[in-house]
């Protein structure tokens, strides 16, 4: 593992993670306790992940950019009592620590009482704790946007993450000589490939700091200087890398494989990128965070002028699928329906949400005592004659914003919670970078003086940055269709007419 030129061997990582595991156990962490990871990219991040797992606990990635209210909710919802963090982020934990009595590791600042510094952790034994880990136990819980206005946590086992990791090793033929960019933040499921697939192969994880990822030229410079061989990221990152990353000035000859996922890649743009990186293989990886990498498609060079969407491929090893219509009946080849997945990478359910779990799964006939349980992805697909799946769209109002999942219902719920707002609606429009951006509209009760700035400031306290509306229009009334529902399609068309003329 390496970060900004500083390296950490697997032996050193093993010893540091053992020491953290002992520190957690000494401070009362119990088997299957949830432990938060609230950190920027650093070498300590690897020790945090493996130390938590070695203590028999469950790691919960916490987005360092999320608003305080959202962070506090996740910590409370998941029952987190231990958090691995850093001095730079300790101020953000102070009000939560006072409310929920956390033990924070990796800090030595005076503003926190219950803390253990890395120098104190280094005094612990560097041998592995005598604690057997069962692969059916939970390994991590990852939170994502929820349609009810609050985040939901996806529970994944050790077995699921190991299956995902082994798929990555085999599909990309990872070797100890590979250098894999850890480009995605830890709360993004692509990071499981970065850390666990790379470790399975004994390859090098190159941690890419958040600041680098925001500047395309810095990102391509990192690929060159770090001699990156494998990248797993989202189309938006690759598009900005191609358009603004000064690729013509870089030696990217080390790069051999790019995996992308999270949202469709415009075929014409993908073709241009593939012609520029002619020795690089490209794979379109599909899978909701509930069932990561359950299908994939090794992309041939798209035909010139083609606007045919890139298929999402066929199911990966240890996975199977069905496509069902609105009555849960199997669809024929060429018939559009909802994709349902059974996979070894499939989550075991949503944390503390029996209501969601009841709706999330489709049960089919049993073989003996074991029912066939499929996860309803919410994605509409068509199985083509060659067996490949073609993504069509969603059955609900979840959208992908630069690879991030956003429930538009959550955005609306947050905006409607403002006391100066009567009704709110959110919709998406193209952002000019082959992705989408969120636009909102709202109405105010009589006498309200709430303006767009007030509403945006309110939303920033409750929504992560990627879910923030780009703008909010305050209207006297929202349009409705003949059934009485808000006409979001008309709002989007009106917005486009005004802002594209």
KEVEX-496468 format. One record per residue (C-alpha): residue number from 1; x, y, z. Coordinates in nm, 4 decimals. Layout:
N
NUM|X|Y|Z
...
//
This chain:
501
1|0.0000|0.0000|0.0000
2|0.1236|0.3470|-0.0843
3|-0.0066|0.7001|-0.0311
4|0.1623|1.0167|-0.1588
5|0.4955|0.8438|-0.1966
6|0.4988|0.6695|0.1434
7|0.4787|0.2899|0.1341
8|0.3510|0.0304|0.3787
9|0.4307|-0.3364|0.3322
10|0.1764|-0.6126|0.3875
11|0.3792|-0.7266|0.6881
12|0.3630|-0.3791|0.8448
13|-0.0073|-0.3523|0.7599
14|-0.0696|-0.6865|0.9276
15|0.1088|-0.5805|1.2447
16|-0.0598|-0.2373|1.2633
17|-0.4058|-0.3836|1.2082
18|-0.3378|-0.6440|1.4788
19|-0.2481|-0.3655|1.7209
20|-0.5684|-0.1772|1.6418
21|-0.7717|-0.4955|1.6885
22|-0.6223|-0.5416|2.0359
23|-0.6935|-0.1767|2.1211
24|-1.0571|-0.2151|2.0172
25|-1.0994|-0.5302|2.2236
26|-0.9257|-0.3749|2.5251
27|-1.1667|-0.0803|2.5114
28|-1.4743|-0.2992|2.5115
29|-1.5527|-0.3622|2.1456
30|-1.7539|-0.6828|2.1248
31|-1.7908|-0.9323|1.8437
32|-2.0081|-0.7868|1.5617
33|-2.0050|-0.4360|1.7111
34|-2.0233|-0.1697|1.4431
35|-1.7110|0.0466|1.4217
36|-1.7090|0.3652|1.2164
37|-1.4280|0.4665|0.9810
38|-1.4280|0.8448|0.9492
39|-1.0995|0.9175|0.7721
40|-0.9406|1.0751|0.4691
41|-0.7225|0.8584|0.2441
42|-0.4108|0.7612|0.4382
43|-0.2013|0.4539|0.5194
44|-0.3911|0.4283|0.8482
45|-0.7073|0.3609|0.6467
46|-0.5878|0.0106|0.5620
47|-0.5034|-0.0582|0.9261
48|-0.8515|0.0617|1.0230
49|-1.0305|-0.1729|0.7816
50|-0.8367|-0.4860|0.8736
51|-0.8048|-0.4000|1.2429
52|-1.1821|-0.3765|1.2783
53|-1.2326|-0.7076|1.0990
54|-0.9651|-0.8812|1.3076
55|-1.1430|-0.7663|1.6236
56|-1.4504|-0.9550|1.4985
57|-1.6305|-0.6242|1.4416
58|-1.8088|-0.4669|1.1432
59|-1.6648|-0.1618|0.9702
60|-1.9007|0.1199|0.8701
61|-1.7541|0.3724|0.6214
62|-1.8555|0.7308|0.7045
63|-1.8336|0.9934|0.4309
64|-1.6093|1.2761|0.5520
65|-1.8145|1.5241|0.3441
66|-2.1566|1.4321|0.4790
67|-2.3480|1.6917|0.6838
68|-2.3331|1.6663|1.0635
69|-2.7013|1.5674|1.0900
70|-2.6530|1.2771|0.8502
71|-2.3347|1.1627|1.0258
72|-2.5065|1.1738|1.3622
73|-2.8029|0.9755|1.2280
74|-2.5856|0.6945|1.0897
75|-2.3831|0.6683|1.4107
76|-2.7015|0.6529|1.6145
77|-2.8880|0.4218|1.3745
78|-2.6031|0.1721|1.3550
79|-2.5239|0.1813|1.7268
80|-2.1638|0.2862|1.6662
81|-1.9617|0.3285|1.9864
82|-1.6096|0.3136|1.8410
83|-1.4762|0.5270|1.5541
84|-1.1392|0.5330|1.3784
85|-1.0595|0.8904|1.2733
86|-0.7844|1.1535|1.2682
87|-0.6926|1.4830|1.4310
88|-0.8051|1.6716|1.1210
89|-1.1621|1.5437|1.1622
90|-1.1891|1.5413|1.5412
91|-1.3816|1.8720|1.5601
92|-1.6633|1.7253|1.3503
93|-1.6994|1.4402|1.6010
94|-1.7064|1.6624|1.9097
95|-2.0838|1.7352|1.9255
96|-2.1666|1.3746|1.8372
97|-1.9203|1.2469|2.0961
98|-2.0856|1.4529|2.3685
99|-2.4285|1.3195|2.2705
100|-2.3471|0.9532|2.2091
101|-2.0299|0.8807|2.4126
102|-1.7946|0.7539|2.1427
103|-1.4453|0.6117|2.1800
104|-1.2323|0.7653|1.9045
105|-0.9101|0.6047|1.7810
106|-0.6290|0.7679|1.5858
107|-0.6514|1.1086|1.7548
108|-0.4514|1.2800|2.0288
109|-0.6260|1.6180|2.0388
110|-0.7467|1.7754|2.3645
111|-1.1040|1.8270|2.2441
112|-1.2031|1.4605|2.2859
113|-1.2084|1.2681|2.6133
114|-1.2482|0.9020|2.5183
115|-0.9655|0.8577|2.2709
116|-0.6707|0.6358|2.1864
117|-0.3868|0.7743|1.9735
118|-0.1904|0.5813|1.7123
119|0.1146|0.5981|1.9395
120|-0.0893|0.4273|2.2130
121|-0.2219|0.1725|1.9647
122|0.1402|0.0971|1.8684
123|0.2003|-0.0288|2.2246
124|-0.0443|-0.3157|2.1717
125|0.0710|-0.6672|2.0682
126|0.1299|-0.6970|1.6945
127|0.0142|-1.0584|1.6792
128|-0.3313|-1.1539|1.5576
129|-0.6015|-1.1740|1.8290
130|-0.7075|-1.5281|1.9121
131|-1.0530|-1.4736|1.7687
132|-1.2025|-1.7008|1.5009
133|-1.3923|-1.5177|1.2283
134|-1.6846|-1.6940|1.0591
135|-1.7403|-1.6018|0.6973
136|-2.1190|-1.5747|0.7444
137|-2.0736|-1.2965|0.9999
138|-2.1076|-0.9351|0.8908
139|-1.7935|-0.7654|0.7647
140|-1.9209|-0.4203|0.6706
141|-2.2347|-0.2059|0.6557
142|-2.2480|0.0562|0.3836
143|-2.5044|0.3388|0.3929
144|-2.6717|0.4859|0.0889
145|-2.9547|0.7258|0.0076
146|-3.3003|0.6194|0.1237
147|-3.6369|0.6991|-0.0337
148|-3.7941|0.7777|0.3062
149|-3.5584|1.0683|0.3703
150|-3.3024|0.8836|0.5831
151|-3.0009|0.6735|0.4766
152|-3.0244|0.2941|0.4752
153|-2.7452|0.0528|0.5676
154|-2.6630|-0.2535|0.3561
155|-2.5275|-0.5497|0.5538
156|-2.2520|-0.7541|0.3872
157|-2.0825|-1.0700|0.5133
158|-1.7176|-1.1709|0.4994
159|-1.8182|-1.4372|0.2485
160|-1.9768|-1.1786|0.0189
161|-1.6785|-0.9446|0.0237
162|-1.4317|-1.2317|-0.0320
163|-1.6399|-1.3542|-0.3272
164|-1.6368|-1.0017|-0.4712
165|-1.2608|-0.9792|-0.4170
166|-1.1914|-1.3132|-0.5861
167|-1.4054|-1.2158|-0.8827
168|-1.1906|-0.9053|-0.9239
169|-0.8642|-1.0991|-0.9071
170|-0.9790|-1.3548|-1.1624
171|-1.1496|-1.1231|-1.4093
172|-0.8663|-0.8721|-1.4283
173|-0.5906|-1.1330|-1.3763
174|-0.4372|-0.9322|-1.0943
175|-0.0782|-1.0185|-1.0028
176|0.1639|-0.8970|-0.7331
177|0.3084|-0.6618|-0.9947
178|-0.0145|-0.4653|-1.0384
179|-0.0666|-0.1203|-0.8918
180|-0.4380|-0.0579|-0.8360
181|-0.5686|0.2949|-0.7854
182|-0.7949|0.3381|-0.4835
183|-0.9852|0.6237|-0.6423
184|-1.3299|0.5775|-0.4871
185|-1.4066|0.6839|-0.1284
186|-1.4503|0.4005|0.1207
187|-1.8284|0.4495|0.1427
188|-1.8508|0.3702|-0.2312
189|-1.8675|-0.0055|-0.3036
190|-1.5979|0.0198|-0.5745
191|-1.3487|0.0546|-0.2872
192|-1.4071|-0.3091|-0.1872
193|-1.2389|-0.4093|-0.5132
194|-0.9568|-0.1617|-0.4514
195|-0.8667|-0.2997|-0.1096
196|-0.9732|-0.6634|-0.1042
197|-0.9098|-0.7767|-0.4632
198|-0.5697|-0.6113|-0.4571
199|-0.4830|-0.7778|-0.1263
200|-0.5955|-1.1182|-0.2575
201|-0.3388|-1.0834|-0.5361
202|-0.0652|-0.9341|-0.3181
203|-0.0648|-0.6284|-0.5461
204|-0.0155|-0.2643|-0.4429
205|-0.3048|-0.0375|-0.3453
206|-0.2255|0.3197|-0.4469
207|-0.4389|0.5501|-0.2314
208|-0.5432|0.8549|-0.4318
209|-0.6144|1.1551|-0.2030
210|-0.9533|1.3210|-0.2372
211|-0.7980|1.6481|-0.3529
212|-0.6347|1.4734|-0.6498
213|-0.9590|1.3150|-0.7662
214|-1.1248|1.6562|-0.8046
215|-0.8715|1.7755|-1.0659
216|-0.8493|1.5706|-1.3874
217|-0.4936|1.6812|-1.4684
218|-0.3743|1.5813|-1.1210
219|-0.5502|1.2467|-1.1624
220|-0.3785|1.1643|-1.4930
221|-0.0489|1.2825|-1.3457
222|-0.0993|1.0343|-1.0601
223|-0.1648|0.7490|-1.3050
224|0.1629|0.8359|-1.4767
225|0.3817|0.8991|-1.1709
226|0.2508|0.6022|-0.9710
227|0.2602|0.3697|-1.2739
228|-0.1016|0.2669|-1.2140
229|-0.2013|-0.0523|-1.3979
230|-0.5689|-0.0961|-1.2998
231|-0.8426|0.1614|-1.2348
232|-1.2014|0.1016|-1.1219
233|-1.4048|0.4217|-1.1338
234|-1.7173|0.5899|-1.2746
235|-1.7745|0.7219|-1.6289
236|-1.7795|1.0855|-1.5132
237|-1.4215|1.0543|-1.3854
238|-1.3044|0.8999|-1.7120
239|-1.4857|1.1582|-1.9245
240|-1.3332|1.4531|-1.7379
241|-0.9956|1.2761|-1.7470
242|-1.0251|1.2546|-2.1258
243|-1.1541|1.6092|-2.1784
244|-0.9607|1.8025|-1.9134
245|-0.6820|1.5736|-1.7932
246|-0.4044|1.6704|-2.0374
247|-0.3747|1.3058|-2.1414
248|-0.1649|1.3950|-2.4442
249|0.1101|1.5114|-2.2071
250|0.1127|1.1932|-1.9988
251|0.2824|0.8580|-2.0338
252|-0.0027|0.6238|-1.9447
253|0.1607|0.3123|-2.0864
254|0.1486|0.1370|-1.7464
255|-0.2328|0.1299|-1.7577
256|-0.3676|-0.2047|-1.8778
257|-0.7280|-0.2306|-1.7530
258|-1.0083|0.0134|-1.6762
259|-1.3254|-0.1026|-1.5061
260|-1.6138|0.1386|-1.4824
261|-1.9608|0.1282|-1.3336
262|-2.2248|0.3279|-1.1547
263|-2.3959|0.4722|-1.4631
264|-2.4067|0.4292|-1.8429
265|-2.1060|0.5418|-2.0482
266|-2.1970|0.7318|-2.3692
267|-2.0720|0.5042|-2.6517
268|-1.9183|0.7810|-2.8645
269|-1.7183|0.9165|-2.5707
270|-1.6117|0.5648|-2.4719
271|-1.4944|0.4987|-2.8276
272|-1.2784|0.8123|-2.8249
273|-1.1237|0.7144|-2.4917
274|-1.0584|0.3568|-2.6075
275|-0.8889|0.4807|-2.9256
276|-0.6656|0.7055|-2.7139
277|-0.5804|0.4219|-2.4731
278|-0.5632|0.1549|-2.7410
279|-0.3699|-0.0998|-2.5306
280|-0.6103|-0.0798|-2.2347
281|-0.8958|-0.3242|-2.1816
282|-1.2318|-0.1870|-2.0680
283|-1.4998|-0.3619|-1.8611
284|-1.8475|-0.2321|-1.7838
285|-1.9236|-0.3593|-1.4331
286|-2.2813|-0.3603|-1.3124
287|-2.4184|-0.4245|-0.9676
288|-2.6066|-0.2245|-0.7079
289|-2.4221|-0.1799|-0.3790
290|-2.6565|-0.4485|-0.2448
291|-2.5054|-0.7000|-0.4923
292|-2.1797|-0.5536|-0.6250
293|-2.0279|-0.6741|-0.9520
294|-2.3024|-0.9274|-1.0196
295|-2.2683|-0.8769|-1.3970
296|-1.9978|-0.7439|-1.6263
297|-1.9225|-0.6897|-1.9929
298|-1.5783|-0.6671|-2.1557
299|-1.6331|-0.3847|-2.4013
300|-1.5250|-0.4119|-2.7647
301|-1.4558|-0.0871|-2.9491
302|-1.7960|0.0738|-3.0194
303|-1.8661|0.1360|-3.3880
304|-1.8106|0.4913|-3.5109
305|-2.1262|0.6969|-3.4749
306|-2.2998|0.4268|-3.2715
307|-2.5411|0.5365|-3.0028
308|-2.6287|0.1822|-2.8977
309|-2.5995|0.1606|-2.5168
310|-2.3195|-0.0577|-2.3843
311|-2.4611|-0.3858|-2.2434
312|-2.4109|-0.4649|-1.8755
313|-2.3199|-0.8203|-1.9746
314|-2.4007|-1.1520|-1.8157
315|-2.3958|-1.2574|-1.4526
316|-2.0610|-1.3165|-1.2854
317|-1.9529|-1.6414|-1.1260
318|-2.1617|-1.7481|-0.8248
319|-2.4524|-1.5348|-0.9465
320|-2.7755|-1.5963|-1.1316
321|-3.0604|-1.3734|-1.2452
322|-3.4209|-1.3578|-1.3553
323|-3.6139|-1.0791|-1.5241
324|-3.9744|-1.0383|-1.4123
325|-4.2697|-0.8348|-1.5332
326|-4.5030|-0.6274|-1.3163
327|-4.6744|-0.9497|-1.2026
328|-4.3424|-1.1163|-1.1072
329|-4.3728|-1.3530|-1.4027
330|-4.0572|-1.4429|-1.5963
331|-3.9885|-1.2315|-1.9051
332|-3.8982|-1.3800|-2.2416
333|-3.5843|-1.2837|-2.4329
334|-3.6333|-0.9317|-2.5650
335|-3.9046|-0.8478|-2.3114
336|-3.8394|-0.5618|-2.0694
337|-3.8675|-0.6268|-1.6967
338|-3.7061|-0.5832|-1.3553
339|-3.3731|-0.7539|-1.2969
340|-3.3613|-0.9748|-0.9863
341|-3.0315|-1.1161|-0.8631
342|-2.9095|-1.4092|-0.6554
343|-2.5395|-1.3771|-0.5835
344|-2.2719|-1.4683|-0.3330
345|-2.1994|-1.0948|-0.3134
346|-2.5614|-1.0155|-0.2188
347|-2.6222|-0.8314|0.1071
348|-2.8124|-1.0133|0.3813
349|-3.0516|-0.7212|0.4259
350|-3.0855|-0.3597|0.5333
351|-2.9760|-0.2741|0.8853
352|-3.2695|-0.2198|1.1214
353|-3.5186|-0.1960|0.8326
354|-3.7556|-0.4948|0.8244
355|-3.9947|-0.2818|0.6182
356|-3.7384|-0.2435|0.3402
357|-3.6314|-0.6063|0.3606
358|-3.9874|-0.7217|0.3047
359|-4.0055|-0.5273|-0.0224
360|-3.6485|-0.5871|-0.1383
361|-3.6628|-0.9599|-0.2072
362|-3.8488|-1.1915|-0.4413
363|-3.9001|-1.5462|-0.3150
364|-3.9281|-1.8391|-0.5518
365|-3.9778|-2.2123|-0.4951
366|-3.7569|-2.3911|-0.2431
367|-3.5137|-2.6772|-0.2812
368|-3.5682|-2.8594|0.0447
369|-3.5562|-2.6059|0.3288
370|-3.3807|-2.3388|0.1234
371|-3.5937|-2.0852|-0.0660
372|-3.4553|-1.9183|-0.3769
373|-3.4233|-1.5544|-0.2738
374|-3.3641|-1.2857|-0.5372
375|-3.2885|-0.9198|-0.4734
376|-3.5100|-0.6772|-0.6639
377|-3.2573|-0.4371|-0.8154
378|-3.5165|-0.1821|-0.9294
379|-3.3405|-0.1752|-1.2681
380|-3.5344|-0.2437|-1.5853
381|-3.3402|-0.4545|-1.8349
382|-3.3834|-0.6640|-2.1495
383|-3.2037|-0.9918|-2.2140
384|-3.0744|-0.9871|-2.5682
385|-3.0535|-1.2914|-2.7961
386|-2.6818|-1.3336|-2.7195
387|-2.7571|-1.3485|-2.3449
388|-2.6241|-1.0032|-2.2611
389|-2.8376|-0.7746|-2.0481
390|-2.9249|-0.4257|-2.1678
391|-3.0001|-0.1613|-1.9036
392|-3.3188|0.0351|-1.9807
393|-3.3884|0.2461|-1.6720
394|-3.5342|0.2402|-1.3236
395|-3.8675|0.1249|-1.1857
396|-3.8445|0.3857|-0.9079
397|-3.7003|0.7353|-0.8572
398|-3.3445|0.6426|-0.7727
399|-3.0884|0.8121|-0.9999
400|-2.7122|0.7985|-1.0403
401|-2.5243|1.1261|-1.0015
402|-2.1640|1.0754|-1.1114
403|-2.1793|0.7203|-0.9815
404|-2.3520|0.8054|-0.6528
405|-2.6967|0.6679|-0.5809
406|-2.9516|0.9357|-0.4953
407|-3.3144|0.8777|-0.4057
408|-3.5025|1.1802|-0.5368
409|-3.7708|1.1079|-0.2790
410|-3.5109|1.1752|-0.0082
411|-3.4212|1.5100|-0.1648
412|-3.7883|1.6047|-0.1778
413|-3.8444|1.4913|0.1805
414|-3.5574|1.7066|0.3067
415|-3.6723|2.0173|0.1177
416|-4.0347|1.9716|0.2244
417|-3.9144|1.9544|0.5859
418|-3.8202|2.3233|0.5783
419|-4.0824|2.5191|0.7769
420|-4.1058|2.7824|0.5023
421|-4.1948|2.5320|0.2287
422|-4.5342|2.3815|0.1445
423|-4.4418|2.1355|-0.1284
424|-4.1164|2.0325|-0.2984
425|-4.0212|1.8259|-0.5986
426|-3.6874|1.7091|-0.7409
427|-3.6034|1.5997|-1.0943
428|-3.2926|1.5506|-1.3061
429|-3.1632|1.7125|-1.6241
430|-2.8397|1.6593|-1.8248
431|-2.5358|1.8264|-1.6696
432|-2.3310|1.8758|-1.9865
433|-2.0775|1.6080|-1.8843
434|-2.2791|1.3038|-1.9964
435|-2.4219|1.2699|-1.6483
436|-2.7137|1.4274|-1.4609
437|-2.7752|1.7049|-1.2123
438|-3.0606|1.7543|-0.9683
439|-3.2986|2.0497|-0.9988
440|-3.5700|2.1229|-0.7445
441|-3.8860|2.3289|-0.7367
442|-4.0902|2.4284|-0.4329
443|-4.3886|2.6301|-0.3205
444|-4.4202|2.8434|-0.0072
445|-4.7128|2.8916|0.2321
446|-4.8626|3.2393|0.2485
447|-4.6374|3.4759|0.4389
448|-4.3185|3.2708|0.3974
449|-4.0091|3.4686|0.2978
450|-3.7881|3.1641|0.2440
451|-3.5669|3.2116|-0.0618
452|-3.3400|2.9805|-0.2629
453|-3.0332|3.0601|-0.0515
454|-3.2196|2.9729|0.2703
455|-3.3415|2.6464|0.1241
456|-3.0017|2.5461|-0.0157
457|-2.8380|2.6221|0.3199
458|-3.0983|2.4089|0.4960
459|-3.0464|2.1208|0.2505
460|-2.6653|2.1281|0.2899
461|-2.7095|2.0411|0.6571
462|-2.8994|1.7243|0.5697
463|-2.7876|1.6013|0.2270
464|-2.4444|1.4825|0.1062
465|-2.2855|1.7082|-0.1570
466|-2.3619|1.4749|-0.4484
467|-2.7361|1.4828|-0.3622
468|-2.7616|1.8625|-0.3456
469|-2.9839|2.0325|-0.6040
470|-2.7885|2.2494|-0.8459
471|-3.0686|2.5051|-0.8162
472|-3.4110|2.5442|-0.6574
473|-3.6925|2.7357|-0.8227
474|-3.9659|2.8814|-0.6019
475|-4.2990|2.8672|-0.7818
476|-4.6490|2.9843|-0.7003
477|-4.7787|2.6348|-0.7793
478|-4.6496|2.3003|-0.9056
479|-4.8033|2.1496|-1.2207
480|-5.0114|1.8325|-1.1789
481|-5.1231|1.5737|-1.4327
482|-5.4753|1.4393|-1.4832
483|-5.4332|1.1872|-1.2007
484|-5.3425|1.4625|-0.9553
485|-4.9731|1.3733|-0.9318
486|-4.6992|1.6342|-0.9644
487|-4.5920|1.6484|-1.3280
488|-4.2152|1.6142|-1.2880
489|-4.1656|1.5475|-1.6588
490|-4.3259|1.8810|-1.7467
491|-4.1125|2.0622|-1.4877
492|-3.7964|1.9112|-1.6379
493|-3.9058|2.0084|-1.9905
494|-3.9857|2.3636|-1.8804
495|-3.6507|2.3967|-1.7061
496|-3.4674|2.2707|-2.0145
497|-3.6580|2.5087|-2.2418
498|-3.5640|2.8078|-2.0269
499|-3.2009|2.7169|-1.9622
500|-3.1021|2.5840|-2.3029
501|-3.2269|2.8776|-2.5049
//
